[in-house]
Amino acid sequence: MSNICYITYQSFPSSKANTIQTMANLKYLIKNGNEVELIFPLREKNSSDNLIDLQSFYSFKENLKVTGTEHKYPFGKIQMFEKMFFIFSHAAWSRKVVKRVNKIYDLNTLFITRSEWVAYFLSKCKLNLVYECHQSSKIKSLLIPLIVKNKKSKVIFLNELLRESFNLEKEFNPQINVLHNGVDTEYFQENIKKEKNSIIFVGNLLRFNKDRNIEFLIESFKNNSSLDKYKLKLIGGPENERTRIDKLIFENNLNENIKTYGELSREDTILEIQKSEIGLLLNKSDNLHSTQFTSPLKYFEFLYGGLKVVGVDFPAHRVLPFAENILLFSENNIEEFVNCINSSKNIESIMKNKLNSISLDLRVKKIIEIIQT
């Protein structure tokens, strides 16, 4: 058993995929016999460090120590210069928290973080840490080489393209790892009947507060009669974007083909996935993370739910596990998209007994191995 301290600048509870991924990893760290403390800032009005609230929101039963800390910094309070205030607040909060935990925890404690600033300050204290890097940025490019100068620091990149983007020297290779996201298999039920010709999109309807190209799906259904037999489910918020999408669906007379569901619980979301036949990976090319560095949580849920996967042809999708089974179409190409949907009838979904490699349980076991080597 290890004592693990997970420090993050994320806010909880939240329906964002990154907080779902964090909680799922914590769940399996505990299942693998570790004692875990989660430390994060109470920086939003709905932030809560009440364990029962988090267990209810994220649908888990495991016990962990939850510590919400005060956040007397401008990010989230001043609605201007948000990027600048985010960097300052993130760095200042991280420095303060690391200074505190360095006094409390002994040298045998294992630290995990998604925050480059937390990782930087932990590395300066020569502590055992794993930094999970999920995106690229100029600040990360500056801090990661400093982080790995501490030989007790390990970095996990979400995919190989993200790792390559940092051009780290070969001397750091033993400290550098690549681990895609994984699937929480406990949410899945047996013998769920598939709804014929059902397609599903799961995720925030906006990405980084920008349109996620849902309108492309509406245009595809509007302009191609071969999609008439299909039913598309859109699961996710925010509610104001859902309202806008509903208006477009109504204006194009597509109510019989496309339905929005808003945000659902984890159990209900997985049930809708399992009932579907085709899962969609959809983003726009105006963001480097979307095209190069993403490892979508929903992709692994689609696979484990027995779905065929249709996605826009981005490099990040080509390096996913089992990517050879994804039917890819060029961005905004309706003809290719329709062909992929129809061609999905001719391929088999991946058998569940071949998908143990994408489980969160195995992912967490690998993280523990990385920490201890």
C-alpha positions in Angstrom: 0.0 0.0 0.0 1.2 3.5 -0.9 0.2 6.9 0.3 -0.7 8.9 -2.8 -1.4 12.7 -2.8 -3.2 13.8 -6.0 -3.0 17.6 -6.4 -4.8 19.4 -9.2 -6.0 22.8 -10.2 -9.2 21.4 -11.5 -12.5 22.2 -9.9 -15.0 19.6 -8.6 -17.7 18.6 -9.1 -17.8 19.2 -12.9 -19.1 17.4 -15.9 -16.0 18.1 -17.9 -14.3 15.0 -19.3 -11.0 15.9 -17.5 -12.6 15.8 -14.1 -14.4 12.5 -14.9 -11.0 11.1 -15.9 -9.4 12.3 -12.8 -12.0 10.8 -10.5 -12.0 7.5 -12.4 -8.2 7.3 -11.9 -8.5 8.0 -8.2 -11.2 5.3 -7.9 -8.8 2.7 -9.3 -5.8 3.9 -7.4 -7.9 3.2 -4.3 -9.1 -0.2 -5.7 -5.4 -1.1 -6.1 -4.8 -0.8 -2.4 -3.6 2.8 -2.1 -4.6 5.5 0.4 -5.4 8.6 -1.6 -5.9 12.3 -0.8 -7.3 14.7 -3.4 -6.3 18.4 -3.1 -7.8 21.0 -5.3 -8.9 24.7 -5.0 -12.4 25.8 -4.1 -12.3 28.4 -6.9 -15.9 28.2 -8.2 -19.2 28.8 -6.6 -20.3 25.2 -6.9 -16.9 23.8 -5.8 -17.2 21.2 -3.0 -14.8 19.1 -1.1 -17.7 17.1 0.5 -17.0 13.4 -0.2 -20.6 12.5 -0.4 -21.3 15.2 -3.0 -18.5 13.9 -5.1 -19.4 10.3 -4.7 -23.0 11.1 -5.8 -21.9 13.3 -8.8 -19.3 10.9 -10.1 -21.1 7.7 -9.1 -18.3 6.0 -7.0 -18.3 4.4 -3.6 -14.6 4.3 -2.7 -13.4 6.5 0.2 -10.7 9.0 -0.1 -9.6 12.1 1.8 -10.8 15.2 0.0 -9.2 18.6 0.8 -10.5 21.7 -0.8 -8.3 24.7 -0.3 -9.0 28.4 -0.3 -8.4 30.3 -3.6 -7.9 34.0 -2.9 -6.6 34.6 -6.5 -8.1 36.6 -9.4 -8.9 33.8 -11.8 -12.6 33.1 -11.9 -13.4 36.4 -10.1 -12.3 39.0 -12.6 -13.8 38.7 -16.1 -10.9 40.2 -18.1 -7.4 39.1 -18.9 -8.5 35.6 -18.0 -5.5 33.8 -19.5 -3.0 36.0 -17.6 -4.9 35.6 -14.4 -5.2 31.9 -14.9 -1.4 31.5 -15.2 -0.8 33.8 -12.2 -3.4 32.2 -10.0 -2.5 28.6 -11.0 1.2 29.2 -10.2 0.6 31.0 -6.9 -1.9 28.4 -5.7 0.4 25.6 -6.7 3.4 27.1 -4.9 1.4 27.6 -1.7 -0.1 24.1 -1.7 3.2 22.4 -2.4 4.9 24.3 0.4 2.2 23.0 2.8 2.3 19.3 1.7 6.1 19.3 1.8 5.8 19.9 5.5 3.1 17.3 6.1 4.0 14.3 3.9 7.2 12.2 4.3 9.6 11.2 1.4 7.7 7.9 0.8 4.6 9.7 -0.4 3.8 9.4 -4.1 2.5 12.6 -5.7 0.4 12.7 -8.9 -0.7 15.8 -10.7 -2.1 17.2 -13.9 -0.7 20.6 -13.1 2.6 21.6 -14.6 3.0 24.2 -11.9 2.4 21.7 -9.1 4.8 19.3 -10.8 7.4 22.0 -11.0 7.3 23.0 -7.4 7.2 19.3 -6.3 10.2 18.6 -8.4 12.1 21.4 -6.7 11.4 19.7 -3.4 12.9 16.4 -4.8 9.7 14.5 -4.2 8.4 11.4 -6.0 6.0 12.6 -8.5 4.1 11.7 -11.7 3.0 14.6 -13.9 0.2 13.7 -16.4 0.5 16.0 -19.4 -2.7 16.2 -21.4 -2.1 19.3 -23.5 0.7 21.4 -25.0 1.5 25.0 -24.1 4.5 27.4 -24.0 4.6 27.2 -20.2 4.6 23.4 -20.3 7.5 23.6 -22.8 9.4 25.7 -20.3 8.6 23.8 -17.2 8.8 20.1 -18.2 12.6 20.1 -18.9 13.0 21.6 -15.4 10.6 19.1 -13.9 12.5 16.1 -15.3 15.8 17.4 -13.9 14.6 15.9 -10.7 15.3 12.1 -11.2 12.3 11.3 -9.1 10.0 13.0 -11.6 8.1 11.0 -14.1 6.0 12.5 -17.0 3.1 10.7 -18.7 2.0 12.0 -22.0 -1.5 11.2 -23.3 -0.3 10.2 -26.7 2.9 9.8 -28.7 2.3 13.0 -30.7 2.1 15.0 -27.5 5.4 13.5 -26.3 7.2 14.2 -29.5 6.0 17.8 -29.5 8.2 18.6 -26.5 11.5 17.4 -28.1 12.9 16.1 -24.8 16.5 15.0 -24.8 17.1 11.2 -24.9 18.7 11.4 -21.4 15.3 11.8 -20.0 13.7 8.8 -21.7 13.5 6.6 -18.6 11.4 9.3 -17.0 9.1 9.7 -20.0 6.0 7.6 -20.7 3.0 7.5 -22.9 -0.4 6.3 -21.6 -3.7 6.8 -23.3 -7.0 7.2 -21.4 -8.9 4.1 -20.4 -12.4 2.9 -19.6 -14.1 2.3 -16.3 -15.5 -1.1 -17.0 -17.7 -1.2 -13.9 -20.4 1.0 -15.4 -21.1 -1.5 -18.2 -23.9 -4.0 -18.0 -24.3 -7.3 -19.7 -26.8 -8.2 -22.5 -27.9 -4.6 -23.4 -30.0 -4.7 -26.6 -28.8 -2.5 -29.4 -31.1 0.0 -31.0 -30.9 -0.6 -34.7 -29.3 2.2 -36.8 -28.5 4.3 -33.7 -25.6 6.8 -33.6 -24.3 8.6 -30.5 -22.2 11.6 -29.8 -21.1 12.1 -26.2 -19.3 15.1 -24.8 -19.5 18.8 -24.3 -21.3 20.5 -27.2 -18.6 23.2 -27.0 -14.8 22.7 -26.9 -12.8 25.5 -25.3 -16.0 27.5 -25.6 -16.1 27.1 -29.4 -18.5 25.3 -31.6 -17.7 21.5 -31.9 -19.1 21.2 -35.4 -22.4 19.7 -34.4 -23.9 21.7 -37.2 -22.0 19.5 -39.7 -24.0 16.5 -38.4 -27.2 18.5 -38.9 -26.2 19.4 -42.5 -25.3 15.8 -43.2 -28.7 14.5 -42.1 -30.5 17.4 -43.9 -28.7 16.8 -47.3 -28.5 13.0 -47.6 -31.6 10.8 -47.7 -29.5 7.6 -47.0 -29.3 8.8 -43.4 -33.0 8.9 -43.0 -33.0 5.4 -41.3 -30.6 6.5 -38.6 -31.3 8.1 -35.3 -28.6 10.4 -33.8 -28.3 11.0 -30.0 -26.4 14.0 -28.8 -25.5 13.8 -25.1 -23.9 16.7 -23.4 -24.2 20.4 -22.5 -24.1 23.3 -21.8 -27.8 23.9 -21.8 -27.7 27.1 -23.8 -25.8 25.3 -26.6 -28.3 22.4 -26.4 -31.1 25.0 -26.8 -29.4 26.4 -29.9 -28.9 23.0 -31.4 -32.5 22.0 -30.7 -33.6 25.1 -32.6 -31.5 24.1 -35.7 -32.9 20.6 -35.5 -36.4 21.9 -35.5 -35.8 24.4 -38.3 -34.4 21.6 -40.5 -37.3 19.2 -39.7 -34.9 16.7 -38.2 -36.8 16.0 -35.0 -37.3 12.4 -36.0 -33.6 11.8 -36.7 -31.7 13.8 -34.1 -32.4 14.2 -30.4 -30.5 16.1 -27.7 -30.3 14.7 -24.1 -28.3 17.3 -22.2 -26.0 16.1 -19.5 -26.7 12.7 -18.1 -25.3 10.7 -15.1 -22.4 8.4 -15.8 -24.7 5.4 -15.5 -27.2 6.8 -17.9 -24.6 7.9 -20.4 -23.0 4.5 -20.5 -26.4 2.8 -20.9 -27.1 5.0 -23.9 -23.7 4.2 -25.3 -24.3 0.4 -24.9 -27.7 0.8 -26.6 -26.1 2.4 -29.7 -24.4 0.9 -32.7 -22.1 3.7 -33.9 -20.1 6.2 -31.8 -18.9 9.5 -33.2 -15.5 11.3 -32.7 -16.1 14.8 -33.8 -14.0 18.0 -33.4 -12.9 21.0 -35.5 -9.4 21.6 -36.7 -9.1 25.0 -35.2 -7.5 23.6 -32.1 -4.2 21.8 -31.9 -5.3 19.7 -29.0 -8.3 18.4 -30.9 -6.3 17.4 -34.0 -3.0 16.1 -32.4 -3.1 15.5 -28.7 -6.5 14.2 -27.6 -7.2 10.7 -26.3 -11.0 10.9 -25.9 -12.5 9.1 -22.9 -15.7 8.4 -24.9 -13.7 6.5 -27.5 -12.7 3.9 -25.0 -16.3 3.8 -23.8 -17.5 3.3 -27.3 -15.1 0.3 -27.8 -16.0 -1.3 -24.6 -19.7 -0.8 -25.3 -19.4 -2.7 -28.5 -19.8 0.2 -30.9 -18.4 0.8 -34.3 -16.5 4.1 -34.3 -16.7 6.8 -37.0 -14.4 9.8 -36.6 -13.0 12.9 -38.3 -9.6 12.1 -39.8 -7.2 13.8 -37.4 -3.7 12.6 -36.4 -4.8 12.1 -32.8 -7.4 9.6 -33.9 -4.9 7.7 -36.0 -2.7 7.0 -33.0 -5.4 5.7 -30.7 -5.4 2.1 -29.5 -7.2 -0.1 -32.1 -7.2 2.9 -34.5 -7.2 0.6 -37.4 -10.9 -0.1 -36.7 -12.0 3.5 -36.8 -13.8 4.6 -40.0 -12.3 8.0 -40.8 -13.7 10.9 -42.9 -12.2 14.2 -44.0 -13.4 17.2 -41.9 -16.7 18.7 -43.2 -16.9 16.1 -46.0 -20.6 15.0 -45.9 -20.1 12.3 -48.6 -17.2 10.6 -46.8 -19.1 10.9 -43.5 -22.2 9.2 -44.9 -20.1 6.5 -46.5 -18.4 5.8 -43.2 -21.8 5.5 -41.5 -23.1 3.1 -44.1 -19.8 1.1 -44.2 -20.0 0.5 -40.5 -22.5 -2.2 -41.3 -19.8 -4.2 -42.9 -17.4 -4.3 -39.9 -17.5 -6.1 -36.6 -17.2 -4.4 -33.2 -14.1 -5.5 -31.2 -14.8 -8.4 -28.9 -14.7 -7.4 -25.2 -12.2 -10.1 -24.3 -9.7 -8.2 -26.5 -10.2 -4.9 -24.7 -8.5 -5.6 -21.3 -5.6 -3.4 -22.4 -7.8 -0.2 -22.4 -9.2 -0.7 -18.9 -8.6 2.0 -16.3 -7.6 -0.7 -13.9 -4.7 -1.6 -16.1 -3.9 2.0 -16.7 -3.6 2.7 -13.0 -1.4 -0.4 -12.5 0.9 1.0 -15.1 1.0 4.4 -13.3 1.9 2.7 -10.1 4.7 0.8 -11.8 6.0 4.1 -13.3 6.0 5.7 -9.9 7.9 2.9 -8.3 10.6 2.4 -10.9 
